[in-house]
Amino acid sequence: MSRVALVTGGSRGIGAAISVALKAAGYSVAANYAGNDAAAEAFRAETGIPVHKWDVSDYEACVAGIGRVEADLGSVDVLVNNAGITRDTMFHKMTPDQWRAVIDTNLSGVFNMTHPVWPGMRNRNFGRVVNISSINGQKGQMGQVNYSAAKAGDLGFTKALAQEGAARGITVNAICPGYIGTEMVRAIPEKVLNERIIPQIPVGRLGEPEEIARIVVFLASDEAGFITGSTISANGGQFVV
């Protein structure tokens, strides 16, 4: 019986690439999404991966959603916390609602998803949690105080929880992508991409969603059992820790 993987924000962008790669690696995959029904249905039709709608910022919705996934596929062995939002603005203009929305989804959402599956992973003495953070959680970014704070918090979450899971065969790791060629990034005007963004990246290009997905597949594998509490930077050399 194949292991079960659940990917939040798993029907678009980096999350979609992760879902597809895990399925290709032999996992039974479910993709969570928050709001774009048309995109989720198109993804399901194209890939055959089941999609489930709930808001990761709502703990009870996460408990119910995970319950539906486990009823269909079995206990979650691999959790990829990829869901995230932005509400970018300079700090002096940032509203409490813009702060809370990003923290609730990008940081509290990681707790809300991981907490319900953690007891089962402990009982089975196996689990893989992969948190998709960001280069901006490592270096900060002007206009993204809320986002950078949340993504930095994800790294602290990863390091602490890894220590709790290690003796139970559970690994917890984080990936910090840089600029990845998703639909959202490629919608940036070509002049801005070519003159302001790509010149900051030593390899001279955007990353591809599949490059992040391959890291997830490795971290989810048995072969990665000695890697836990780690942060893997995938940014083309833009920021070296």
C-alpha positions in Angstrom: 0.0 0.0 0.0 1.5 3.4 -1.0 2.1 6.1 1.5 -0.3 9.0 1.6 0.8 12.6 0.9 -1.2 15.7 1.5 -0.1 19.0 -0.1 -1.7 22.3 0.9 -2.1 24.8 -1.8 -1.5 21.8 -3.9 -3.4 22.5 -7.1 -1.5 25.5 -8.4 2.1 26.7 -8.9 4.7 25.1 -6.8 2.1 23.1 -4.9 0.8 21.6 -8.1 4.3 20.5 -9.2 4.8 18.9 -5.8 1.5 17.0 -6.0 2.4 15.7 -9.4 5.9 14.7 -8.5 4.8 12.9 -5.4 2.2 11.0 -7.4 4.9 10.1 -10.0 7.0 8.8 -7.1 4.3 6.4 -6.1 2.5 8.2 -3.3 -1.3 8.4 -3.0 -1.7 12.2 -3.1 -4.4 14.6 -2.1 -4.2 18.3 -2.8 -5.8 21.0 -0.6 -6.9 24.3 -2.0 -8.5 27.4 -0.6 -10.6 29.2 -3.2 -10.0 28.8 -6.9 -12.6 26.1 -7.8 -12.1 26.2 -11.5 -8.3 25.8 -11.3 -8.7 23.0 -8.8 -11.1 21.1 -10.9 -8.9 21.5 -14.0 -6.0 20.2 -12.0 -8.0 17.2 -10.8 -9.2 16.4 -14.3 -5.7 16.7 -15.8 -3.8 14.7 -13.1 -6.3 12.5 -11.4 -5.2 13.8 -8.0 -8.2 14.4 -5.7 -8.7 18.0 -4.5 -10.2 19.1 -1.2 -11.3 22.6 -0.4 -10.7 24.2 3.0 -8.9 27.2 4.6 -5.7 26.3 6.4 -6.1 29.3 8.7 -9.1 27.6 10.3 -8.1 24.8 12.7 -11.4 23.0 12.8 -11.6 23.2 9.0 -8.2 21.5 8.8 -9.3 18.8 11.2 -12.4 18.1 9.1 -10.5 18.3 5.8 -7.7 15.9 7.0 -10.4 13.6 8.2 -12.0 13.4 4.7 -8.6 12.8 3.1 -7.8 10.0 5.5 -11.2 8.4 5.0 -10.5 8.3 1.3 -6.8 7.4 1.2 -5.6 6.4 4.6 -3.5 8.0 7.3 -1.3 10.9 6.2 2.4 9.9 6.1 3.7 13.0 4.3 2.5 16.5 4.9 3.7 19.3 2.7 2.7 22.7 4.1 2.8 24.8 0.9 -0.3 27.0 1.2 0.5 30.7 1.5 -0.8 34.2 0.7 0.6 37.7 0.4 -0.8 41.0 1.5 2.2 43.2 0.5 2.5 46.8 1.6 4.9 49.0 3.3 4.8 48.6 7.1 3.5 52.1 7.8 0.5 51.4 5.6 -0.1 47.8 6.8 -3.4 47.2 8.5 -4.0 44.7 11.3 -6.1 42.7 8.9 -3.3 42.4 6.4 -0.9 41.3 9.2 -3.4 38.8 10.6 -4.4 37.3 7.3 -0.8 36.4 6.4 0.2 35.2 9.8 -3.0 33.1 10.1 -2.4 31.4 6.8 1.4 31.2 6.4 2.3 30.5 10.0 -0.7 29.4 12.0 -1.8 27.3 9.0 1.4 25.2 9.4 0.4 24.5 13.0 -3.3 23.9 12.0 -2.3 21.3 9.5 0.6 19.6 11.3 -1.1 19.3 14.7 -3.9 16.9 13.7 -1.6 14.5 11.8 1.2 14.5 14.4 -0.3 11.9 16.8 -0.8 9.4 14.0 2.8 9.9 12.8 4.0 9.3 16.3 2.0 6.2 16.7 3.2 4.8 13.4 6.8 5.8 14.1 7.0 7.4 10.7 6.3 10.8 9.2 7.5 13.5 6.9 6.7 17.1 7.3 8.0 19.5 4.7 7.4 23.2 5.2 7.7 25.6 2.2 9.1 28.8 3.6 10.8 31.5 1.4 14.0 33.3 0.7 12.2 36.3 2.2 11.9 34.4 5.5 15.7 34.2 5.5 16.7 37.6 4.4 13.6 39.8 4.9 11.9 41.9 2.1 10.8 45.4 2.1 7.0 45.6 1.8 6.6 42.1 3.2 7.0 42.5 6.9 4.0 40.2 7.5 5.1 37.6 4.9 8.8 37.6 6.0 7.8 37.3 9.7 5.5 34.3 8.9 8.0 32.5 6.7 10.8 33.1 9.3 8.4 31.6 11.9 8.0 28.5 9.8 11.7 28.0 10.1 11.6 28.2 13.9 8.6 25.8 13.9 10.6 23.4 11.7 13.7 23.4 13.9 11.8 22.9 17.1 9.4 20.2 16.0 12.2 18.3 14.3 13.7 17.7 17.7 10.4 16.4 19.0 9.8 14.0 16.1 13.3 12.6 15.6 13.0 9.7 18.1 9.7 8.7 16.5 11.0 8.4 13.0 9.4 11.7 12.0 11.5 14.3 10.0 10.6 17.9 9.7 12.4 20.1 7.2 11.9 23.4 5.3 12.6 24.5 1.8 13.2 28.2 1.0 12.5 28.9 -2.7 13.7 32.0 -4.3 12.1 33.4 -7.4 10.3 30.5 -9.1 8.7 30.7 -12.5 5.1 30.2 -11.5 2.2 31.8 -13.2 2.3 34.6 -10.7 6.0 35.4 -11.1 5.8 35.2 -14.9 3.0 37.7 -14.9 5.5 40.3 -13.7 6.4 42.7 -16.6 9.2 41.3 -18.7 11.3 44.5 -18.3 11.1 44.2 -14.5 12.0 40.5 -14.6 14.9 41.0 -16.9 16.3 44.2 -15.4 15.6 44.0 -11.7 14.9 40.4 -10.6 17.0 38.0 -12.7 20.2 40.1 -12.4 20.0 39.4 -8.6 20.1 35.6 -9.3 23.7 34.3 -9.9 22.5 31.4 -12.0 20.8 33.9 -14.3 17.3 32.5 -14.5 14.1 31.8 -12.5 13.8 28.5 -10.8 11.2 26.0 -12.0 8.4 24.6 -9.8 9.6 21.1 -10.6 13.0 21.9 -9.0 11.3 22.5 -5.7 9.1 19.4 -6.2 12.2 17.2 -6.6 13.5 18.4 -3.2 10.2 17.5 -1.6 10.2 14.0 -3.1 13.7 13.4 -1.7 12.8 14.7 1.8 9.7 12.5 1.8 11.7 9.4 1.0 13.1 6.8 3.4 16.6 7.8 2.1 16.2 11.2 3.8 15.6 9.7 7.2 18.8 11.3 8.7 17.9 14.8 7.5 15.7 16.7 9.9 15.5 20.3 11.2 17.2 21.4 8.0 16.5 24.4 5.8 17.3 23.9 2.1 17.7 27.0 0.1 16.7 26.8 -3.5 17.3 30.3 -4.9 20.0 30.1 -7.6 22.6 31.6 -5.3 20.6 34.8 -4.6 20.9 34.5 -0.9 23.6 32.3 0.7 23.2 31.4 4.4 
